[in-house]
Amino acid sequence: MGEIVNEIDKLHQLYYYLYMIKRKISYKVLQYSKQYPVVIITGPRQSGKTTLCKMIFPDKPYISLEDPDNRYFAQTDPRGFLEQFPEGAVLDEIQRSTDLFSYIQTIVDEKRKDGMYILTGSQQFEMIEKASQSLAGRAAIVKLLPFSIEEIKDYGQIDNIEKVLYTGFYPRIYDKDLNPTEALSFYVNSYIERDVRKILNVTDLSKFEIFLRLCAGRTGQILNLNSIGNECGVSHNTIKKWLSVLEASYIIKILRPYYKNMNKRLIRSPKLYFLDTGLACYLLKIKTMSQILSHPLKGALFETFILSELLKKIYNIGQDDNLYFFRNHKGNEVDIVFDKGKSCNIAEVKSGKTIVQDFFKALTFFKKSYSNVDNQYIIYGGDQNRVQKNIKIVSWKNLEAIEIF
């Protein structure tokens, strides 16, 4: 009878995974598991790391270090803890017990077997530092962001751009058909404030909440640390520290400016982007998708959406981020530059649904100044795809057409 129950459980699990949204990054994770003894999957809270691991490694033991009993065992007797899993395991939220890295190193060096351990974590600054010390050359690292538009559009989830921007892409919202405002309210309270405040030892919660909302109001804009600090009532250095933790937690992306001189990319003001528009909308107090239609930040939210989608596309194929923006002292600006080393691709992002002549100006200026441009794109809020003036006009629904490398 027990065997029959186990088989039924397996069939239920198989049914669930067959009908869930498949993640593009699965192929890269499986590839790495055949090449490295350890695969580390990092990304924001609730981006689907646990579900991904259970889906593609169904036969591996799964242990969550969020569980106090598991965590206590791992911290007090790491050897005994790992001996439970002679063939390896999926260890979820490994940042809760990073001392395990050294013991894992010893095991994989002895057994020399690929794909033994799949480790996940949502705090890359803490986890990657320890992993680089103990597992250098032994671990592949992948970054899993929430759903991409490519992953959900085959499931009838796309109606219009306002709905996409308002809803965002956190998997639980789609899985449980949740109200985005409510779900993201719980997300901020349960994860962002808890995790980030713990790391930063923030004592004044009200200032940190103001900081989060100010950042959302600046998505897609040049980052001004002094301005945010003055409005929050905290120092420039404090804002810098808070931003670094948000970026390491995959809440925001700091986009660097593009210059031929590489050093200038590090010293000129960058742009700030949220990695999920739904989260940005919640922090902006946008409570319905209809509010986006006339919202003054609709263009910035659309640009935020496009940048996030391009990052997902890069991470899903295991590549390093090569995205920048261009802006000179005269105000000429190109939204996205794809740095390919000796050449680049460029893109302008426009939320409008009608192509107008002004859309072409920035791309034309950039190409005259930088002759090493391979492809030019206008990514816009309309539905048509075409080529005009040797520039590829791409709908927001067709981002797979964008060549990044």
Phi and psi in degrees as a GROMACS rama.xvg file:
@    title "Ramachandran Plot"
@    xaxis  label "Phi"
@    yaxis  label "Psi"
@TYPE xy
-61.4402  -37.5449  GLY-2
-65.7052  -38.4982  GLU-3
-65.4101  -42.2704  ILE-4
-61.1359  -42.4901  VAL-5
-62.1711  -41.031  ASN-6
-65.4219  -39.8797  GLU-7
-63.6768  -41.7404  ILE-8
-59.692  -41.3899  ASP-9
-64.8537  -39.2711  LYS-10
-66.212  -39.4405  LEU-11
-62.1021  -43.0486  HIS-12
-64.7598  -41.8423  GLN-13
-62.4298  -43.2107  LEU-14
-59.5146  -43.8975  TYR-15
-60.5559  -46.2089  TYR-16
-73.9545  -28.2314  TYR-17
-66.292  -32.8007  LEU-18
-104.444  9.80451  TYR-19
-93.084  166.666  MET-20
-70.9903  125.644  ILE-21
-79.7195  140.017  LYS-22
-95.3975  133.561  ARG-23
-60.7956  -30.7518  LYS-24
-75.2146  -8.86566  ILE-25
-55.3029  -40.9228  SER-26
-64.8848  -39.0873  TYR-27
-69.5895  -40.3653  LYS-28
-62.4374  -44.6952  VAL-29
-63.4194  -39.4073  LEU-30
-60.5237  -47.8182  GLN-31
-64.2146  -33.0936  TYR-32
-68.0973  -15.3542  SER-33
-98.2764  -0.697408  LYS-34
-121.018  -21.978  GLN-35
-131.761  146.671  TYR-36
-69.2349  -24.2906  PRO-37
-130.607  133.879  VAL-38
-119.821  126.897  VAL-39
-107.357  123.569  ILE-40
-110.295  115.785  ILE-41
-119.189  162.292  THR-42
161.366  176.29  GLY-43
-68.6598  162.768  PRO-44
-56.4263  141.946  ARG-45
63.9495  26.6472  GLN-46
-88.8314  -4.99389  SER-47
106.936  15.8767  GLY-48
-62.6866  -46.021  LYS-49
-63.8441  -46.8321  THR-50
-62.0445  -41.2024  THR-51
-58.9796  -47.412  LEU-52
-63.2361  -43.2733  CYS-53
-66.9331  -30.0056  LYS-54
-74.3339  -45.6622  MET-55
-97.1677  -9.42361  ILE-56
-129.716  60.2786  PHE-57
-66.2711  -22.142  PRO-58
-92.3579  -5.38237  ASP-59
-85.6503  141.477  LYS-60
-60.145  139.835  PRO-61
-114.622  128.095  TYR-62
-133.434  126.83  ILE-63
-98.4197  125.918  SER-64
-84.4581  4.41523  LEU-65
-73.8854  -26.8124  GLU-66
-66.5509  122.969  ASP-67
-58.3963  -37.1164  PRO-68
-67.3061  -45.3568  ASP-69
-61.8657  -43.5473  ASN-70
-64.3918  -41.9996  ARG-71
-62.9872  -44.1341  TYR-72
-60.4492  -46.7839  PHE-73
-64.1156  -35.6497  ALA-74
-80.4184  -32.7137  GLN-75
-93.4661  -25.9899  THR-76
-144.571  70.1441  ASP-77
-59.8084  -37.151  PRO-78
-64.1546  -48.2223  ARG-79
-62.3443  -38.0836  GLY-80
-60.7403  -48.4675  PHE-81
-73.6482  -25.6967  LEU-82
-66.1484  -16.5538  GLU-83
-64.7196  -21.6183  GLN-84
-126.107  73.6141  PHE-85
-61.844  -23.9246  PRO-86
-102.057  9.91807  GLU-87
96.025  -179.804  GLY-88
-167.643  169.246  ALA-89
-92.759  117.934  VAL-90
-109.931  107.442  LEU-91
-89.3577  140.641  ASP-92
57.51  53.1413  GLU-93
-63.8887  -20.3008  ILE-94
-64.7633  -13.6237  GLN-95
-73.0895  -16.1133  ARG-96
-151.997  68.142  SER-97
-71.7619  -11.5832  THR-98
-64.4807  -17.9192  ASP-99
-63.329  -24.5884  LEU-100
-55.5759  -44.4762  PHE-101
-63.768  -38.6778  SER-102
-72.7596  -35.7417  TYR-103
-63.8016  -39.0931  ILE-104
-56.6201  -46.7629  GLN-105
-61.7766  -42.3219  THR-106
-65.7002  -47.3443  ILE-107
-70.5702  -29.254  VAL-108
-68.8967  -33.4331  ASP-109
-76.0165  -43.7263  GLU-110
-86.5482  -25.7064  LYS-111
48.8595  51.5864  ARG-112
-124.425  130.628  LYS-113
-76.3413  151.109  ASP-114
70.5253  24.7166  GLY-115
-70.7516  -49.6587  MET-116
-119.082  132.223  TYR-117
-113.067  115.244  ILE-118
-112.347  134.641  LEU-119
-122.807  153.572  THR-120
-166.303  153.149  GLY-121
-113.171  9.97422  SER-122
-130.248  85.7355  GLN-123
-66.601  -30.7766  GLN-124
-61.7909  -37.036  PHE-125
-82.6517  -44.229  GLU-126
-73.3859  -46.8566  MET-127
-66.3346  -35.305  ILE-128
-60.8892  -47.0813  GLU-129
-67.8829  -39.9619  LYS-130
-64.5783  -39.3514  ALA-131
-66.2897  -27.8111  SER-132
-76.0833  -40.6976  GLN-133
-99.4663  -30.6679  SER-134
-117.58  22.8328  LEU-135
-56.6673  127.727  ALA-136
81.3913  -7.15608  GLY-137
-110.035  -12.3611  ARG-138
-126.669  138.611  ALA-139
-99.6235  144.1  ALA-140
-120.499  128.116  ILE-141
-123.668  152.852  VAL-142
-116.182  118.818  LYS-143
-107.236  111.187  LEU-144
-92.893  170.449  LEU-145
-56.6688  176.645  PRO-146
-46.9237  147.071  PHE-147
-97.3969  163.318  SER-148
-65.7978  -30.6745  ILE-149
-64.2221  -33.9631  GLU-150
-74.0492  -29.7726  GLU-151
-101.413  -15.4778  ILE-152
-72.1574  -19.3617  LYS-153
-80.4777  -2.64136  ASP-154
-110.397  17.8178  TYR-155
68.9453  27.7166  GLY-156
-94.0471  -4.74293  GLN-157
-105.517  122.273  ILE-158
-114.091  -53.0673  ASP-159
-154.073  165.725  ASN-160
-66.696  -34.4264  ILE-161
-63.1999  -39.5691  GLU-162
-65.111  -41.3816  LYS-163
-62.3111  -46.5688  VAL-164
-64.0993  -41.169  LEU-165
-70.1262  -41.4127  TYR-166
-75.2832  -38.1512  THR-167
72.5446  -160.979  GLY-168
-134.672  15.2296  PHE-169
-65.9684  128.211  TYR-170
-55.946  -38.5502  PRO-171
-60.7545  -32.451  ARG-172
-62.318  -38.9163  ILE-173
-78.6683  -40.2339  TYR-174
-63.3381  -41.5392  ASP-175
-105.236  3.59335  LYS-176
52.3825  53.7229  ASP-177
-87.2404  156.751  LEU-178
-70.174  120.356  ASN-179
-58.2559  -41.3903  PRO-180
-61.9298  -45.2777  THR-181
-66.005  -46.9408  GLU-182
-62.453  -40.6078  ALA-183
-77.274  -24.3966  LEU-184
-62.6964  -46.0731  SER-185
-65.904  -35.8767  PHE-186
-63.0095  -45.8738  TYR-187
-62.5061  -46.7112  VAL-188
-68.1188  -39.5915  ASN-189
-82.9296  -34.6733  SER-190
-114.351  -57.7634  TYR-191
-62.0862  -54.0005  ILE-192
-66.6945  -39.2509  GLU-193
-66.634  -51.9416  ARG-194
-67.5804  -50.3727  ASP-195
-69.647  -41.4831  VAL-196
-62.8987  -35.9236  ARG-197
-64.9481  -42.4533  LYS-198
-69.1369  -43.0883  ILE-199
-88.2548  -10.0661  LEU-200
56.948  46.9212  ASN-201
-73.2134  124.336  VAL-202
-98.5747  -27.5155  THR-203
-103.695  94.288  ASP-204
-62.5415  -35.2178  LEU-205
-61.5925  -39.216  SER-206
-67.6206  -37.1119  LYS-207
-69.4767  -37.1956  PHE-208
-64.2564  -40.5792  GLU-209
-61.894  -42.9235  ILE-210
-57.6975  -46.6108  PHE-211
-60.5654  -43.8141  LEU-212
-69.8324  -35.3829  ARG-213
-65.2935  -39.1288  LEU-214
-63.3939  -42.5476  CYS-215
-61.4945  -37.2345  ALA-216
-71.1894  -10.5785  GLY-217
-113.119  11.6993  ARG-218
-61.647  134.414  THR-219
81.2584  8.4579  GLY-220
-118.468  162.458  GLN-221
-62.1545  134.919  ILE-222
-81.1692  125.958  LEU-223
-123.558  99.9949  ASN-224
-63.1174  -40.671  LEU-225
-63.8015  -40.3905  ASN-226
-62.6446  -47.081  SER-227
-64.8933  -42.6786  ILE-228
-61.0556  -42.2969  GLY-229
-64.13  -40.3378  ASN-230
-73.1001  -27.5724  GLU-231
-86.5589  -22.2387  CYS-232
79.4759  28.7088  GLY-233
-129.477  169.135  VAL-234
-76.1027  161.714  SER-235
-54.5925  -44.5132  HIS-236
-67.6932  -34.3314  ASN-237
-65.1029  -44.0808  THR-238
-61.047  -41.9139  ILE-239
-60.392  -41.6642  LYS-240
-67.5663  -43.8083  LYS-241
-62.0779  -41.6172  TRP-242
-63.9797  -39.9991  LEU-243
-63.5547  -35.5254  SER-244
-72.994  -39.3316  VAL-245
-61.9393  -39.8009  LEU-246
-68.0754  -42.0802  GLU-247
-67.5899  -21.9681  ALA-248
-92.3792  6.49079  SER-249
62.4167  35.1838  TYR-250
-93.7673  -38.7441  ILE-251
-128.371  166.7  ILE-252
-127.289  129.178  LYS-253
-97.0565  112.594  ILE-254
-95.9931  121.944  LEU-255
-84.5616  152.429  ARG-256
-75.6499  152.457  PRO-257
-98.6031  124.911  TYR-258
-139.001  154.041  TYR-259
-63.5672  -35.0375  LYS-260
-81.2416  109.537  ASN-261
-57.6703  -36.1153  MET-262
-60.9282  -33.1414  ASN-263
-66.7258  -23.2754  LYS-264
-65.0488  -22.0954  ARG-265
-96.8863  -13.0188  LEU-266
-116.536  -12.686  ILE-267
-89.0092  157.754  ARG-268
-62.7799  130.979  SER-269
-89.2155  -179.24  PRO-270
-107.403  153.936  LYS-271
-109.787  134.03  LEU-272
-134.345  140.551  TYR-273
-78.4607  152.077  PHE-274
-93.0817  -4.23707  LEU-275
-141.867  122.826  ASP-276
-70.5335  -29.658  THR-277
-61.855  -42.0018  GLY-278
-65.6059  -42.3758  LEU-279
-61.6637  -42.2305  ALA-280
-61.9981  -41.8058  CYS-281
-61.0149  -45.062  TYR-282
-68.2919  -25.0648  LEU-283
-85.1993  1.67901  LEU-284
65.3828  31.4708  LYS-285
-84.9021  116.756  ILE-286
-109.141  -6.9982  LYS-287
-143.604  153.953  THR-288
-69.0944  -24.7523  MET-289
-66.2558  -25.9145  SER-290
-64.7439  -25.4786  GLN-291
-69.0048  -29.6826  ILE-292
-52.7522  -41.4879  LEU-293
-114.05  11.7007  SER-294
-72.8306  137.426  HIS-295
-63.4105  -18.6678  PRO-296
-101.707  16.2288  LEU-297
-58.3359  -44.5499  LYS-298
-61.4203  -41.4677  GLY-299
-66.9701  -38.2545  ALA-300
-67.1898  -38.8143  LEU-301
-63.5728  -44.0513  PHE-302
-63.1172  -38.8963  GLU-303
-61.0217  -44.0306  THR-304
-59.2877  -47.1259  PHE-305
-64.5303  -45.771  ILE-306
-60.6845  -43.9502  LEU-307
-61.6204  -41.5739  SER-308
-63.8298  -38.7557  GLU-309
-67.4676  -38.0469  LEU-310
-62.2677  -43.1696  LEU-311
-60.0478  -41.2544  LYS-312
-61.5377  -39.7734  LYS-313
-67.659  -49.2788  ILE-314
-64.9388  -34.1891  TYR-315
-68.3498  -17.9382  ASN-316
-107.766  12.8135  ILE-317
74.7365  23.3098  GLY-318
-101.061  161.419  GLN-319
-82.7476  149.42  ASP-320
-61.0557  128.371  ASP-321
-126.138  28.7664  ASN-322
-98.0973  137.39  LEU-323
-141.969  175.608  TYR-324
-127.88  161.837  PHE-325
-120.754  135.27  PHE-326
-155.609  129.289  ARG-327
-105.95  179.116  ASN-328
-68.5127  -14.1343  HIS-329
-94.0628  2.06608  LYS-330
90.4617  2.6197  GLY-331
-70.2866  130.466  ASN-332
-141.798  139.76  GLU-333
-120.301  130.151  VAL-334
-64.1215  -44.3229  ASP-335
-137.402  129.468  ILE-336
-117.146  124.778  VAL-337
-95.9947  104.33  PHE-338
-78.213  117.914  ASP-339
-110.168  16.4661  LYS-340
94.3851  -91.5136  GLY-341
-84.3808  -12.9945  LYS-342
-146.184  -177.834  SER-343
-153.343  162.153  CYS-344
-109.808  154.777  ASN-345
-134.542  153.184  ILE-346
-146.59  138.986  ALA-347
-104.551  140.279  GLU-348
-116.936  122.106  VAL-349
-133.688  128.377  LYS-350
-77.4657  -15.4326  SER-351
-63.3071  152.691  GLY-352
-96.5364  -2.46623  LYS-353
-119.159  130.001  THR-354
-78.627  123.722  ILE-355
-122.337  163.951  VAL-356
-61.9246  -31.8733  GLN-357
-60.5611  -24.628  ASP-358
-62.1462  -24.3087  PHE-359
-90.4762  -16.7256  PHE-360
-60.4346  -48.3879  LYS-361
-64.4641  -40.8924  ALA-362
-65.3953  -41.6589  LEU-363
-63.371  -42.7623  THR-364
-61.7532  -46.6888  PHE-365
-62.3043  -43.8173  PHE-366
-65.586  -32.2266  LYS-367
-68.7913  -33.1933  LYS-368
-83.6318  -34.1955  SER-369
-123.56  104.309  TYR-370
-75.4774  -11.5947  SER-371
-90.6759  48.3859  ASN-372
-101.798  124.178  VAL-373
-88.5659  -49.5537  ASP-374
-133.946  142.61  ASN-375
-121.174  138.052  GLN-376
-133.002  145.571  TYR-377
-116.197  116.594  ILE-378
-101.896  120.739  ILE-379
-135.637  174.922  TYR-380
-84.7017  6.3036  GLY-381
-90.8655  -171.248  GLY-382
-109.344  -15.9508  ASP-383
-87.2544  149.983  GLN-384
-123.866  129.338  ASN-385
-160.336  177.204  ARG-386
-117.06  129.823  VAL-387
-141.288  126.992  GLN-388
56.545  37.9429  LYS-389
62.8576  18.3937  ASN-390
-112.816  131.68  ILE-391
-84.4543  119.158  LYS-392
-96.2893  119.913  ILE-393
-123.752  129.695  VAL-394
-70.6913  151.842  SER-395
-59.8835  -19.5772  TRP-396
-85.0688  -3.29417  LYS-397
-127.72  41.3398  ASN-398
-69.0167  -15.289  LEU-399
-64.5059  -15.4663  GLU-400
-77.3678  -12.1854  ALA-401
-78.5648  126.194  ILE-402
-92.0204  121.133  GLU-403
-94.1645  -38.2465  ILE-404
